[in-house]
Each structure stands twice: as structure tokens, then as C-alpha cells.
């Protein structure tokens, strides 16, 4: 105070003080007419990602290679605010941006008496220097700094200026702002700093080059500043500083994905589970080392908590920094051909629409749909299978046949309702949607499989810890979702893991694999309790590999991850069937409710009022003439032997024959019957499979054109006769008709007079 009094008694000092005050007033008035400046450019800031326990995963760099994390004043601890103002600018709330007393003292000491150089920068002046990158070691630079400080004070409140300063102040090297400094030096949010940590940070901005605690010498200088400011307070000895080299770079694909979803958020407290992530990375690394010699170099893993759909594990590639495998590409976000992984949802729709039950008999036999003749992955046929067997064995023909029958919604419409980004119209995909014709990302697949585990309700993935779960959208009935889950649970586990460990008897897992056309992508997805895991393997450049087969390659990895995560995160076991299901007795061979003639029976699920409940027609009672073993006609009332026969279709019998399985046909009738049993008339009429109704077949002028006629003879009858507009054209299960332009009626008749017909348009094409 004595020093200040002496200064004020000096007439030059008085004149300087008055001139400064007058100049300040004039600048203040003039700046009232200027537009408000941009205080902080928050667009170019860092972002921080933490796991669900608050541990740091990533602190990003800005485009100008800075650590600059915007933090609202409410999250900056009061101890940091107080320490900063006490050390940097005690009169911050009293001065207009320039402290005349401090300025006069600095001028007197630095220029007049030249005792020592003193600074007079207020916090507002320091903010102006940092905001506009001013050079203030000259008189011109200092005057400019003062003008900017007054300008800021003219347009912003003190709290806004303090907030901006604490977000832009230099804390050493490329660290700007207390928010970033707290993460770099203490690996915690600034709001969690204790008093000692806050007071230490407040000392750095005055001389960041010398005091930033990045090495022992700088820490010593910071300690000296602490002693000068706080005396012998022992708080400094309790501090543990970290360096920039210790900043983690965990779950890089996850951090980038989270930032892309919430680009405006500086701090992202995620759902990622550090233990689950570490297990996923470790098991994936071991899997790739095991299969390195097979050329399998890249894979991805995703783990989700089903009820909340929170993302627990997210490994986008085998190695983020490996350019040889394009490791920076996020394989969980990239659309790829899903192979057979969409088939469960075809079956779920078919159950919802009342087309099948899990026990319904489906045909895995040659199929022609217009010009499309699909094949199975193994290029063979199993014949009749239950819907459960067809799904578990991932047979293409039954899935394609079901997809063709889906209506309101079709499968394409269902995928669009689920928010799957498939850019083309349904006609562009056709029936290939059943076998991976449309590309889809792992993230979208996980949402679909989560729907099976969440009673048919589609829920969005949850990425942030405090994020509210939006209401789900029911796309399947709880009954169909439950039944498909049970069907997938019957899929047997792999015999051994990739490490050679036997799985033994573990919890039930509803799982499915997929292999894309051309062997470019392998998939495996499974639900166990409340855990959902998806794994993918392939090459981001699309190159094929004969080892990229979902079940053989990825099944063991899927189960290793499920079992390992379940040990760390025990989940509930009970799964209660929805009330809309009912158990009934069914025939194991036909999958239909039992008739009086079924020799065996078992229990199966149906949805009353929805599921097909037609009584079994595979097993029927017939009368045999014991003298010749032939079948007696219905009108023949002479004594005969009653037997139970199985009535398989001709394509099924052919599949049995190729598989080496014997199924006898019902014996032929003794003679052409005057009447047939009513059940035979309805069920055993031949079925035309080619041509297809509603399809226009082109006929080119001047060329030989042929349309293939093909039919299935029911009940073991094999003689089929073909007619076009009442003209006989050939005999057999398949004939080729030399097509002519026009609208024609095609009729097929079996040797008992049962028939089917359809109308086909043959269109001339020049």
C-alpha cells in the first residue's frame, strides 16, 4: 500500500493514470457499437470417451493438434476457479478488463525505476491474448491486448469470460483448458479434481513452458511455484502426475463411432465394459494367431447387453494401426453380405403370418421360381425337414420358399421397418434376400437379434451410460420371437473351441452363422441369457478365402467369448414362454397335429388362431388286396387288409433315394377307380412348380423357344401327362414345351385323373 501511495503522489503517475482511465472510457464507449466477437470456437474441440466405470478410453486431438476440451463453468470445481483468480487476477470482478493500479505499478517498475519487469495482464487480457494469438512483448502488442480485453468485457459477463479463460488457458505443450489438462495430468474429469489437484493446475498457465509437469525438472519448478503461492502446504507431495505418453488409446473404433453419433458432445460417458472389451480383444487376438496360416487376418467382435441394448464390447478390426489389413476400417459399421444370418427372421415372419410352426414339414428339394433356381451351400438336398431342422442346418431352399410366401409385410418391407438401410427396391434383390443378397452391418444385425431376445420388440443400440432407452417398436409377436429363439437353441454347440478346450454342457445358446457368396465374409451371432455376441471375419478389400465359413471358423470363437463374458457377468437363466403359446401333440414326420393313423407323436408349440393346425395327412389308412398287394378302390367293398401308408411327394421320395433312405410308395390301385377318397383328391393332385403363375415368359421371334413344365406327383404317383389348350404335349415329371406366343392354359393330369392347371402368358420379344 505504501508503494501505491508513493506512485499516486507523483504528478507523472497521476497524469498517466488519468490518461489511462480516459482512454479506457473512450474505448469502452466505442466498443459498444461493435458486433459481439466469437468468444470460443467450440467446433474445433477435443472429445473424451470413458467406459461405464468412468475410466478414460480416449482423449482426441483437435484438427490443429491440440488437446482442447470444452467444459462448462458449472463442471469446473470452485476450488479451481478460486485458485486461478487468487493467483492470476484477484480483482477480476472489480475491473473493466484492465486493472489501472496493476498497470501503473508495472509501468513504474518496468519502465521508470526499472527495478524489475512486472506483468499487469488481467485474466481478460490473458484470454484476449490466447483467443487471438497476440504477440504481447511489444508496446503495440500490449495495447492491442488491452483493447481486445475491453472489447470482451464490453460484450460478455464475468462468468462467461472466466469460463472461456479456463477453457483456453495454456497448461503446457499442446494442452489448452483445464478440462483437457485434468484428463492429461490426472486421468479424471476436471469436476472430480480434489483441492490439491485444482490448486496445482492453477499455477501452470502463468508459465506453462516451465511448469507443465511432464518431466522431473518441470515438476520441480511447479513445486517451487507451489511453495511461493501456498507456503509449506504439503498438498503437492500428495499429487501423482501423468504424462501425455500415458494417455490411453482404448477401443479406437468405438470412440470414433460414439463421436460420430454425438458430434456435439465433448464428454462421452459410454456403456462400454472395460472387462468385456479386454476379453473380446484378447480372444480375438488368440483366434487370429490360431488361424494365421489359413490366411485369416481380420475380424470384428461386438457384445451387447440384451435388455438395455447397451454396447459392452466393440472391436472394429484386429489391429487399428495395421494398414496391411486396413485396420482403421470399422468392420462393425461397414455393410457386408450377411450370408444366412437373416434366415431366422424369415422363419419368424412365417410363424407370425401363420405359415408354419417350428415342426412344420418343409421341402429341401430342387426348386424353380420363374427363371430363378436356387441351390444349397453344399449343392445337395435333404428332402423333407422340420422348420427347426431347416433353420438349424441353414438350408437355402426352404428359406427361399418361405420368403416367397411372405405378405404384409414382405421380407423386404420388414427389413425397412426395422430401419435396415437397404438402398434398392425389392425387385432388385428378389428372393436372394434370404441368402445375403442385401448388405447389412453388424450393428444392424445385432439390433435384429436383440429383437428375438426382447419378445419381438426392436430396440436401438444404447451407447451412452446415462442415455434414456427410447421405446421399442414391436415388429414380431412375442410368440414368434420366442419360438425362433428355441429353434436356434437346438443348434448344437461346436465340438471344441479354437484353443482345443471342450465346451462341455453349458447354458443354452440361440445362435446362427452365415457365409457370404464367394466366401468373402463369415459370421456368427449368438444369444445366451442377457448377452448378445456377434463376430465377423473377412477382408476389407473383399478378397475371398475358402476358410471363411461361418460355422466351422467362427462358431468356436463365438462360444469362447460368450462363456468368458458370462463368467464375468452372470445373467439370468429363466426364459418364460409367452402366454399366447400352446402345446399340442403332433406327428414327428409331418409336423402336423396327429391323426388316428400317426404311429408316433410328440409335443410341439402352436399359436392358437394363427398357426396351421391341419391334421396329419402324411399317414393314411388304405385297403390292400392280400392276394396281389395292390390298393383297393374306395367303391370296392370286398374284404381287404387295412394298413397305414405314408404319402410322400415324388420330389421328397427322390431326395430320400439319393440319400440312401428307403420309403415305400403306397401300392398302386388295382384298376382305374371310379372315385377317389376325398382326401386324395384335395391333397394328392399334382403340383405345378414350373412355369410360375403371374410370370410373363419371353418368346423371341425366329428362335427355338422352350418353357420347362415341371410338377410334383403327390402320394407316390409318378405318371404325369401334360396338355396345352387341350393338346397333349408330353408325359413325365418334367417336359420341355416348344413355346409359341400367346395366352395358354397348361394342365397336368396324373394316372388317377387328378389334375392341376394354370394360365401362362408367352410374350413375343423381337
C-alpha positions, 0 to 999 in steps of 0.5 A: 500500500505504501508503494501505491501511495508513493506512485499516486503522489507523483504528478507523472503517475497521476497524469498517466493514470488519468490518461489511462482511465480516459482512454479506457472510457473512450474505448469502452464507449466505442466498443459498444457499437461493435458486433459481439466477437466469437468468444470460443470456437467450440467446433474445433474441440477435443472429445473424451470417451470413458467406459461405464466405470468412468475410466478414460478410453480416449482423449482426441486431438483437435484438427490443429493438434491440440488437446482442447476440451470444452467444459462448462463453468458449472463442471469446473470445481470452485476450488479451481476457479478460486485458485486461478483468480487468487493467483492470476487476477484477484480483482477480476470482478472489480475491473473493466478488463484492465486493472489501472493500479496493476498497470501503473505499478508495472509501468513504474517498475518496468519502465521508470525505476526499472527495478524489475519487469512486472506483468499487469495482464488481467485474466481478460487480457490473458484470454484476449491474448490466447483467443487471438494469438497476440504477440504481447512483448511489444508496446503495440502488442500490449495495447492491442491486448488491452483493447481486445480485453475491453472489447470482451468485457464490453460484450460478455459477463464475468462468468462467461469470460472466466469460463472461456479463460479456463477453457483456453488457458495454456497448461503446457505443450499442446494442452489448452483448458483445464478440462483437457489438462485434468484428463492429461495430468490426472486421468479424471474429469476436471469436476472430480479434481480434489483441492490439491489437484485444482490448486496445482493446475492453477499455477501452470498457465502463468508459465506453462513452458516451465511448469507443465509437469511432464518431466522431473525438472518441470515438476520441480519448478511447479513445486517451487511455484507451489511453495511461493503461492501456498507456503509449506502446504504439503498438498503437492507431495500428495499429487501423482502426475501423468504424462501425455505418453500415458494417455490411453488409446482404448477401443479406437473404433468405438470412440470414433463411432460414439463421436460420430453419433454425438458430434456435439458432445465433448464428454462421452460417458459410454456403456462400454465394459472395460472387462468385456472389451479386454476379453473380446480383444484378447480372444480375438487376438488368440483366434487370429494367431490360431488361424494365421496360416489359413490366411485369416487376418481380420475380424470384428467382435461386438457384445451387447447387453440384451435388455438395455441394448447397451454396447459392452464390447466393440472391436472394429478390426484386429489391429487399428494401426495395421494398414496391411489389413486396413485396420482403421476400417470399422468392420462393425459399421461397414455393410457386408453380405450377411450370408444366412444370418437373416434366415431366422427372421424369415422363419419368424415372419412365417410363424407370425403370418401363420405359415408354419410352426417350428415342426412344420414339414418343409421341402429341401428339394430342387426348386424353380421360381420363374427363371430363378433356381436356387441351390444349397451351400453344399449343392445337395438336398435333404428332402423333407425337414422340420422348420427347426431342422431347416433353420438349424442346418441353414438350408437355402431352399426352404428359406427361399420358399418361405420368403416367397410366401411372405405378405404384409409385410414382405421380407423386404418391407420388414427389413425397412421397418426395422430401419435396415438401410437397404438402398434398392427396391425389392425387385432388385434383390428378389428372393436372394434376400434370404441368402445375403443378397442385401448388405447389412452391418453388424450393428444392424444385425445385432439390433435384429437379434436383440429383437428375438431376445426382447419378445419381438420388440426392436430396440436401438443400440444404447451407447451412452451410460446415462442415455434414456432407452427410447421405446421399442417398436414391436415388429414380431409377436412375442410368440414368434420371437420366442419360438425362433429363439428355441429353434436356434437353441437346438443348434448344437454347440461346436465340438471344441473351441479354437484353443482345443478346450471342450465346451462341455454342457453349458447354458443354452445358446440361440445362435446362427452363422452365415457365409457370404457368396464367394466366401468373402465374409463369415459370421456368427451371432449368438444369444445366451441369457442377457448377452448378445455376441456377434463376430465377423471375419473377412477382408476389407478389400473383399478378397475371398478365402475358402476358410471363411465359413461361418460355422466351422471358423467362427462358431468356436470363437463365438462360444469362447467369448460368450462363456468368458463374458458370462463368467464375468457377468452372470445373467439370468437363466429363466426364459418364460414362454409367452402366454399366447403359446400352446402345446399340442401333440403332433406327428414327428414326420409331418409336423402336423397335429396327429391323426388316428393313423400317426404311429408316433407323436410328440409335443410341439408349440402352436399359436392358437388362431394363427398357426396351421393346425391341419391334421396329419395327412402324411399317414393314411389308412388304405385297403390292400388286396392280400392276394396281389398287394395292390390298393383297393378302390374306395367303391370296392367293398370286398374284404381287404387288409387295412394298413397305414401308408405314408404319402410322400411327394415324388420330389421328397421320395427322390431326395430320400433315394439319393440319400440312401433312405428307403420309403415305400410308395403306397401300392398302386390301385388295382384298376382305374377307380371310379372315385377317389377318397376325398382326401386324395383328391384335395391333397394328392393332385399334382403340383405345378412348380414350373412355369410360375403363375403371374410370370410373363415368359419371353418368346423371341421371334425366329428362335427355338423357344422352350418353357420347362413344365415341371410338377410334383406327383403327390402320394407316390404317383409318378405318371404325369401327362401334360396338355396345352389348350387341350393338346397333349404335349408330353408325359413325365415329371418334367417336359420341355414345351416348344413355346409359341406366343400367346395366352395358354392354359397348361394342365397336368393330369396324373394316372388317377385323373387328378389334375392341376392347371394354370394360365401362362402368358408367352410374350413375343420379344423381337 
